[in-house]
Amino acid sequence: MAEAAGADGARRRLLDQAVQVAARRGISDLSLRQIAAELGTSHRMLIYHFGSREGLLVEIVREVEARQREVRIPPATPDRPGDVAAEIRASWRAFSDPELAGWERLFFELYGQALQGRPGTTGLLDGIVDDWTGPIAAELRARGLPARDAVPTARLMVAVMRGLLLDLLATGDRNGVDRALEAFVALVTSREPRPQ
């Protein structure tokens, strides 16, 4: 039992370090040996804990996504007043922060590889949409959106945010993408329930 806890702790430490290294310098262009050197470990330890280079990259993306969900999706409470438009805009500012461009590139690179069935990457697809839509739908319901509309709206929000991020990375057209986000905000807020 202690051995398993030790292995889990070592895996967690390596993952946390890998997230930091990826944030600081990016790692999608590094070999597993180079990543190991950056982390102060051996490539064999990374294989032991993550299975492959791709497995490590997938876990980094999953970890960053989990951290983003924690920060960007507040717990749903029915009595909390809120402005859906302000929340969407705040999320967009957070996700489109130029500091996160490296993460976003890694996300889309691995997403494409997973869709192609590249070994070691397909696990990324597990929950890639549902892990976001569930909490967002709960938040929308707490803000008064009818249950029948909450999940499709949440799914649309995820798709729009990802599409706009991809657009921004591909074109660099911040003004155009921000205007598209405002059009989306107008669409979503036009469906919000009005106070009685």
C-alpha positions in Angstrom: 0.0 0.0 0.0 2.8 2.4 0.9 4.6 1.5 -2.3 1.5 2.5 -4.4 1.1 5.7 -2.5 4.8 6.4 -3.1 4.4 5.7 -6.8 1.3 8.0 -7.0 3.2 10.7 -5.1 6.2 10.4 -7.5 3.9 10.5 -10.5 2.1 13.6 -9.1 5.4 15.4 -8.5 6.7 14.6 -12.0 3.4 15.8 -13.5 3.5 19.0 -11.5 7.1 19.6 -12.6 6.3 18.8 -16.2 3.4 21.3 -16.2 5.8 24.0 -14.9 8.4 23.2 -17.5 5.8 23.2 -20.2 4.5 26.6 -19.0 8.0 28.0 -18.8 9.5 26.8 -22.1 7.1 24.5 -23.9 7.9 20.8 -24.4 6.0 19.6 -27.5 9.2 19.8 -29.5 11.3 17.8 -26.9 12.1 14.1 -26.9 11.2 12.1 -23.9 14.9 12.1 -22.9 15.0 15.9 -23.2 11.9 16.2 -21.1 13.4 13.9 -18.5 16.5 16.0 -18.3 14.4 19.1 -17.8 12.6 17.3 -14.9 15.8 16.0 -13.4 14.7 12.4 -13.9 15.3 9.5 -16.3 13.2 8.8 -19.4 12.6 5.3 -17.9 10.8 6.9 -14.9 8.6 8.9 -17.3 7.8 5.7 -19.2 7.0 3.9 -15.9 4.6 6.6 -14.8 3.1 7.8 -18.1 3.7 5.0 -20.6 5.2 7.2 -23.3 6.1 10.7 -24.4 2.5 11.1 -25.7 1.1 9.7 -22.5 3.0 12.4 -20.5 1.8 15.1 -22.9 -1.8 14.0 -22.6 -1.5 14.0 -18.8 -0.1 17.5 -18.9 -3.0 18.7 -21.0 -5.5 17.0 -18.8 -4.0 18.6 -15.7 -4.0 22.0 -17.2 -7.6 21.6 -18.3 -8.6 20.5 -14.8 -6.9 23.5 -13.3 -8.7 25.8 -15.8 -12.0 24.3 -15.0 -11.4 24.8 -11.3 -10.6 28.5 -11.8 -13.1 29.3 -14.6 -16.3 27.5 -13.6 -17.5 28.7 -10.2 -19.6 26.3 -8.1 -23.3 26.5 -9.1 -25.5 28.0 -6.4 -29.1 29.0 -7.2 -29.0 32.2 -5.1 -25.8 33.7 -6.5 -26.5 36.6 -8.7 -24.4 36.6 -11.8 -23.9 38.0 -15.2 -23.6 35.3 -17.8 -22.1 37.8 -20.3 -19.5 38.9 -17.8 -18.6 35.3 -17.0 -18.2 34.4 -20.7 -16.0 37.4 -21.2 -13.9 36.7 -18.1 -13.4 33.1 -19.3 -12.4 34.3 -22.8 -9.9 36.7 -21.3 -8.4 33.9 -19.2 -8.3 31.3 -21.9 -7.0 33.6 -24.6 -4.2 35.1 -22.4 -1.1 35.2 -24.6 0.8 33.5 -21.7 -1.3 30.4 -22.4 -0.7 30.2 -26.2 1.9 27.4 -25.7 -0.7 25.4 -23.8 -3.3 26.0 -26.4 -1.0 24.9 -29.2 -0.1 21.7 -27.3 -3.8 21.1 -26.7 -4.8 21.4 -30.3 -1.7 19.4 -31.5 -2.6 16.5 -29.2 -6.3 16.8 -29.9 -5.6 16.4 -33.6 -3.3 13.4 -33.0 -5.9 11.8 -30.8 -8.6 12.2 -33.5 -6.2 10.5 -35.9 -5.8 7.6 -33.4 -2.1 8.1 -32.7 -1.1 5.6 -30.0 -0.7 7.2 -26.6 -2.9 10.2 -27.4 -6.5 8.8 -27.7 -7.0 8.9 -23.9 -7.2 12.7 -24.3 -10.6 12.3 -25.9 -12.1 10.8 -22.7 -14.1 13.6 -21.2 -12.7 16.2 -23.6 -16.2 17.7 -24.0 -18.2 16.3 -21.1 -15.8 17.3 -18.4 -16.5 20.9 -19.4 -20.2 20.7 -20.4 -21.4 19.1 -17.1 -20.2 21.9 -14.8 -21.0 24.7 -17.3 -24.6 23.3 -17.7 -25.0 23.2 -13.9 -23.9 26.8 -13.7 -26.3 27.8 -16.4 -29.2 26.0 -14.7 -28.2 27.8 -11.4 -28.5 31.1 -13.3 -32.0 30.2 -14.5 -31.5 28.7 -17.9 -34.1 26.0 -18.4 -32.6 22.5 -18.0 -33.5 21.5 -21.6 -31.3 24.4 -22.9 -28.4 24.1 -20.4 -26.5 21.2 -21.9 -26.7 22.2 -25.5 -25.8 25.8 -24.6 -22.8 24.5 -22.5 -21.7 22.4 -25.4 -22.0 25.3 -27.8 -19.9 27.5 -25.3 -17.1 24.9 -25.3 -17.2 24.6 -29.1 -17.2 28.4 -29.5 -14.3 29.0 -27.0 -12.2 26.3 -28.6 -13.0 27.4 -32.1 -12.1 31.0 -31.3 -8.9 29.9 -29.6 -7.9 28.0 -32.7 -8.8 31.0 -34.9 -6.7 33.3 -32.7 -3.7 31.0 -32.8 -4.0 30.6 -36.6 -4.7 34.2 -37.5 -3.5 36.3 -34.7 -6.6 38.5 -35.4 -7.4 39.5 -31.8 -9.9 42.2 -32.8 -11.8 39.9 -35.2 -11.9 37.1 -32.7 -13.0 39.4 -29.8 -15.8 40.7 -32.1 -16.9 37.1 -32.8 -17.0 36.5 -29.0 -19.2 39.5 -28.5 -21.6 38.1 -31.2 -21.7 34.9 -29.2 -22.3 36.7 -25.9 -25.3 38.5 -27.6 -26.6 35.1 -28.8 -26.4 33.5 -25.4 -27.7 36.4 -23.4 -30.7 36.7 -25.7 -31.7 33.3 -24.4 -31.3 34.1 -20.7 -34.5 34.2 -18.7 -35.8 37.7 -17.9 -36.5 38.7 -14.3 -40.2 38.4 -13.4 
